[in-house]
Amino acid sequence: MKTKELIRKGEGENYNYAQDHCFIKLSSRHTNGELCVVEDTIKPGFHLKRHHHKIMTEVFYMLVGELELIFDDETITLREGDTITVPPNVWHEAKSVDGGKMLTLFKNGEFDIFLEQLSTMNENDFSNKELMSAFSAKFDIYEE
């Protein structure tokens, strides 16, 4: 990044999926893949399947609502103002009954590019397990 970049409330590349609406607040393209910041408006019934990352660190900061993070050894409920850092190689899953809003920081990951490419996929792509597994691995997301 060679100059400052201001992204106002409700601005940024956005991807409105069935379970959440993501706004890219800092693209990994501006940080040589070192950092990405995503504002997530989590919809009621949100469920992110169990997965881990081999390189990427995730930092979740809960702005509004609650998010349940399920780890192999414990379950933690994030509430407004709570932050948790999940380092590489830690299996985790996330659920929210009522929805909410959070900021997620991705260190050493291109999650914004993952979301961008995910938005171009169709139902046939999503039903192709081999394709989706390879696609996820390209972005350091492993479900098995």
C-alpha positions as CSV (number, residue, x, y, z in Angstrom):
1,M,0.0,0.0,0.0
2,K,1.5,3.3,-1.1
3,T,-1.2,5.7,-0.1
4,K,-3.9,5.9,2.5
5,E,-7.3,4.4,1.6
6,L,-10.6,5.4,3.3
7,I,-13.6,3.1,3.1
8,R,-16.7,4.5,4.7
9,K,-19.5,2.8,6.5
10,G,-21.5,0.6,4.0
11,E,-18.7,0.8,1.4
12,G,-16.1,-1.6,0.1
13,E,-16.4,-4.6,-2.2
14,N,-19.3,-6.6,-0.9
15,Y,-20.6,-10.1,-1.2
16,N,-24.1,-10.8,0.0
17,Y,-24.3,-14.5,0.7
18,A,-27.1,-16.6,2.2
19,Q,-25.5,-16.6,5.6
20,D,-23.6,-13.3,5.8
21,H,-23.0,-10.0,4.0
22,C,-19.3,-9.2,3.8
23,F,-17.7,-5.8,3.1
24,I,-14.0,-5.8,2.3
25,K,-12.5,-3.0,4.4
26,L,-8.9,-3.8,3.6
27,S,-7.9,-5.9,0.6
28,S,-5.0,-8.3,0.8
29,R,-4.1,-6.9,-2.6
30,H,-3.0,-3.7,-0.8
31,T,-0.8,-5.5,1.7
32,N,1.0,-8.1,-0.4
33,G,-1.3,-10.8,1.0
34,E,-0.2,-10.0,4.6
35,L,-3.5,-8.6,5.9
36,C,-7.2,-8.5,5.0
37,V,-10.1,-7.0,7.0
38,V,-13.7,-8.0,6.5
39,E,-16.8,-6.6,8.1
40,D,-19.3,-9.4,8.4
41,T,-23.0,-8.8,8.9
42,I,-23.9,-12.3,10.1
43,K,-27.5,-13.4,9.2
44,P,-29.6,-15.4,11.7
45,G,-28.8,-19.1,11.5
46,F,-25.2,-18.5,10.4
47,H,-23.0,-21.6,10.4
48,L,-19.4,-21.9,9.3
49,K,-18.3,-25.5,9.0
50,R,-15.4,-26.9,11.0
51,H,-12.1,-26.0,9.3
52,H,-8.5,-24.9,10.0
53,H,-5.8,-23.0,8.3
54,K,-2.1,-24.0,7.9
55,I,-0.8,-20.4,7.5
56,M,-3.5,-17.9,8.2
57,T,-4.3,-16.4,11.5
58,E,-7.9,-15.1,12.1
59,V,-8.9,-12.4,14.6
60,F,-12.6,-12.1,15.3
61,Y,-13.9,-8.9,16.9
62,M,-17.6,-8.9,17.8
63,L,-19.4,-5.6,17.2
64,V,-23.0,-6.6,17.7
65,G,-24.7,-9.9,18.7
66,E,-23.2,-13.2,19.7
67,L,-21.1,-15.8,17.9
68,E,-20.4,-19.2,19.2
69,L,-16.9,-20.5,18.3
70,I,-16.5,-24.3,18.7
71,F,-13.0,-25.7,19.1
72,D,-12.0,-29.3,19.8
73,D,-11.4,-28.6,23.5
74,E,-14.0,-25.9,24.3
75,T,-16.8,-23.6,23.0
76,I,-16.5,-19.8,23.5
77,T,-19.3,-17.3,23.0
78,L,-18.2,-14.0,21.7
79,R,-20.3,-11.0,22.7
80,E,-20.1,-7.3,21.8
81,G,-16.6,-6.0,22.3
82,D,-15.0,-9.5,22.6
83,T,-12.0,-10.5,20.5
84,I,-10.4,-13.9,19.9
85,T,-7.4,-14.8,17.9
86,V,-7.3,-18.2,16.2
87,P,-3.8,-19.2,15.1
88,P,-2.9,-21.6,12.3
89,N,-3.7,-25.3,12.8
90,V,-6.5,-24.8,15.3
91,W,-9.8,-26.5,14.2
92,H,-12.8,-24.2,14.6
93,E,-16.4,-23.8,13.7
94,A,-18.8,-20.8,14.1
95,K,-22.5,-20.4,14.7
96,S,-24.9,-17.6,15.4
97,V,-28.5,-18.1,16.2
98,D,-29.7,-14.5,16.0
99,G,-27.0,-13.0,13.8
100,G,-24.8,-10.0,14.4
101,K,-21.9,-8.0,13.1
102,M,-18.1,-8.5,13.5
103,L,-14.8,-7.6,12.0
104,T,-12.5,-10.4,11.0
105,L,-8.8,-9.8,10.3
106,F,-6.9,-12.3,8.3
107,K,-3.1,-12.4,8.7
108,N,-1.3,-14.1,5.9
109,G,-4.4,-14.8,3.9
110,E,-6.3,-13.6,0.9
111,F,-9.8,-14.1,2.2
112,D,-11.1,-11.2,0.2
113,I,-9.9,-12.9,-3.1
114,F,-11.5,-16.1,-1.9
115,L,-14.9,-14.3,-1.5
116,E,-14.5,-12.6,-4.8
117,Q,-13.9,-15.9,-6.7
118,L,-16.5,-17.7,-4.6
119,S,-19.1,-15.1,-5.8
120,T,-18.5,-16.2,-9.5
121,M,-19.3,-19.9,-8.8
122,N,-22.5,-21.7,-9.6
123,E,-24.5,-24.5,-8.1
124,N,-22.6,-27.1,-10.1
125,D,-19.3,-25.8,-8.8
126,F,-20.6,-25.9,-5.2
127,S,-21.8,-29.5,-5.6
128,N,-18.4,-30.6,-7.0
129,K,-16.5,-31.7,-3.8
130,E,-13.2,-32.1,-5.5
131,L,-13.3,-28.7,-7.0
132,M,-14.4,-27.0,-3.8
133,S,-11.7,-28.8,-1.8
134,A,-9.0,-27.7,-4.2
135,F,-10.4,-24.2,-4.3
136,S,-10.6,-23.9,-0.5
137,A,-7.0,-25.3,-0.2
138,K,-5.8,-22.6,-2.6
139,F,-6.9,-20.1,0.1
140,D,-5.6,-22.1,3.1
141,I,-9.0,-23.4,4.2
142,Y,-9.1,-27.1,5.0
143,E,-12.2,-29.0,6.2
144,E,-10.6,-32.4,6.3
